[in-house]
Amino acid sequence: WSADLLPLQLHSGDPLSTGTGNPVYENFYRQVDPDNTGRVGPTEAALFLKKSALPDSTLGKIWDLADPEGKGYLDKQGFYVALRLVACAQSGHEVSLSSINLTVALPKFVSAILREACTQSSCSHE
């Protein structure tokens, strides 16, 4: 198993438990919580998650699953769950807690997608 195909080490019996130490997820988290407050507000989360290019309806479902108690913000674990669900949706899987244990690639966001596209074809053409 490739390490980057398993961005979260989930504990059996608790689909919302996420492991720590994944540098990609850590990097994403630092972008939305640069002061390390432990909270990602709905505006910051929405702006970041919209870069996944998923439909708003899918992102709404992801938010609901990542914030099951309706706190109105995501803690670090909740944000990791959202990232994991984005990865599931981008891989063609259903957005549900049962999908969270699937082996999927890391989530992609617009800046990373654009960078990847630019390496595959010239971006200098207007």
C-alpha positions as CSV (number, residue, x, y, z in Angstrom):
1,W,0.0,0.0,0.0
2,S,1.3,3.4,-0.9
3,A,1.5,5.8,2.0
4,D,-0.1,8.6,0.0
5,L,-3.1,6.4,-0.7
6,L,-3.8,6.2,3.0
7,P,-3.9,9.8,4.2
8,L,-5.8,9.0,7.3
9,Q,-5.3,6.1,9.7
10,L,-8.8,5.5,10.9
11,H,-9.5,3.6,14.1
12,S,-12.0,0.7,13.8
13,G,-15.4,1.4,15.3
14,D,-15.1,5.2,15.1
15,P,-15.2,6.5,11.5
16,L,-14.5,10.0,12.7
17,S,-11.2,9.2,14.4
18,T,-8.3,10.4,12.3
19,G,-4.7,9.9,12.7
20,T,-2.2,12.7,12.8
21,G,1.0,13.2,11.0
22,N,-0.1,13.3,7.4
23,P,1.9,16.3,6.0
24,V,-0.5,17.0,3.2
25,Y,-3.5,17.2,5.5
26,E,-1.4,19.2,8.0
27,N,-0.5,21.7,5.2
28,F,-4.2,22.1,4.2
29,Y,-5.2,22.6,7.8
30,R,-2.5,25.3,8.3
31,Q,-3.9,27.2,5.3
32,V,-7.4,27.5,6.9
33,D,-6.2,27.8,10.6
34,P,-2.9,29.7,10.3
35,D,-3.1,30.8,14.0
36,N,-3.7,27.2,15.1
37,T,-6.9,28.2,17.0
38,G,-8.3,24.7,16.6
39,R,-11.4,26.0,14.8
40,V,-12.1,26.5,11.1
41,G,-15.0,28.8,10.5
42,P,-17.6,28.2,7.8
43,T,-16.3,31.0,5.6
44,E,-12.7,29.7,5.6
45,A,-13.8,26.1,5.2
46,A,-16.2,26.9,2.3
47,L,-13.6,29.0,0.5
48,F,-11.0,26.2,0.8
49,L,-13.4,23.3,0.0
50,K,-14.8,25.1,-3.1
51,K,-11.3,24.7,-4.6
52,S,-12.1,21.0,-4.9
53,A,-14.4,21.8,-7.8
54,L,-17.1,19.7,-6.3
55,P,-20.8,20.8,-6.6
56,D,-22.1,22.9,-3.8
57,S,-24.7,20.2,-3.0
58,T,-21.8,17.7,-2.4
59,L,-19.9,20.2,-0.3
60,G,-23.0,20.8,1.8
61,K,-23.3,17.1,2.5
62,I,-19.5,17.0,3.3
63,W,-20.0,19.9,5.8
64,D,-22.9,18.1,7.5
65,L,-20.9,15.0,8.0
66,A,-17.8,16.8,9.1
67,D,-19.9,18.9,11.6
68,P,-22.4,16.4,12.8
69,E,-23.2,18.3,16.0
70,G,-23.9,21.5,14.1
71,K,-21.3,23.6,15.9
72,G,-21.0,25.9,12.9
73,Y,-17.2,25.4,12.7
74,L,-14.8,22.5,12.2
75,D,-12.2,21.4,14.6
76,K,-9.0,19.8,13.2
77,Q,-10.6,16.3,13.2
78,G,-13.7,17.6,11.5
79,F,-11.6,19.3,8.8
80,Y,-9.7,16.1,8.2
81,V,-13.0,14.3,7.8
82,A,-14.0,16.9,5.3
83,L,-10.8,16.5,3.4
84,R,-11.2,12.7,3.4
85,L,-14.8,13.0,2.1
86,V,-13.6,15.4,-0.6
87,A,-11.1,12.7,-1.7
88,C,-13.9,10.1,-1.7
89,A,-16.2,12.3,-3.8
90,Q,-13.4,13.1,-6.3
91,S,-12.7,9.4,-6.6
92,G,-16.3,8.7,-7.5
93,H,-17.4,7.3,-4.2
94,E,-20.5,8.2,-2.3
95,V,-20.2,11.0,0.3
96,S,-21.0,9.1,3.4
97,L,-19.3,8.0,6.6
98,S,-19.1,4.5,5.2
99,S,-16.9,5.7,2.4
100,I,-14.4,7.2,4.8
101,N,-12.5,4.0,5.3
102,L,-12.0,3.4,1.5
103,T,-8.5,3.7,0.1
104,V,-8.5,6.8,-2.1
105,A,-6.0,9.3,-3.5
106,L,-5.3,12.5,-1.7
107,P,-7.9,15.3,-2.3
108,K,-7.1,17.8,-5.0
109,F,-7.8,21.5,-4.9
110,V,-7.7,24.1,-7.7
111,S,-4.2,25.3,-7.2
112,A,-2.8,21.7,-7.2
113,I,-5.0,20.8,-10.2
114,L,-3.9,23.9,-12.2
115,R,-0.2,23.1,-11.4
116,E,-0.7,19.5,-12.6
117,A,-2.5,20.7,-15.8
118,C,0.3,23.1,-16.5
119,T,2.9,20.4,-16.3
120,Q,0.9,18.3,-18.8
121,S,0.3,21.0,-21.4
122,S,1.7,24.5,-21.9
123,C,0.0,27.2,-19.9
124,S,1.6,30.0,-21.8
125,H,-0.9,29.9,-24.8
126,E,-3.5,32.6,-24.7
